């Protein structure tokens, strides 16, 4: 099924035949591959940086939670002590 106006017959003339044309194609291919690699690396850095910030924030939240638990324990023990004093005074 060969047709004179087919896509394949039009491609035949667009392949570089001399050294300069082939060199240009190689440079274009490498620049495209390099650009894709740089883009991938940039996206990776964005996600890694975001992950590090998340870990840092999580560590801060855990520290704050531990402090709040200590404060809550102090309040609980103070309320318990006051309750015991009130119970003794009632007796």
Secondary structure, DSSP 8 states (H G I E B T S, - for coil): ---TTSHHHHHGGGS--SHHHHHHHHHHHHHHHHHHHHHHHHHHHHHHHHHHHHHHHHHHHHHHHHHHHHHHHHHHHHHHHHHHHHHHHH-
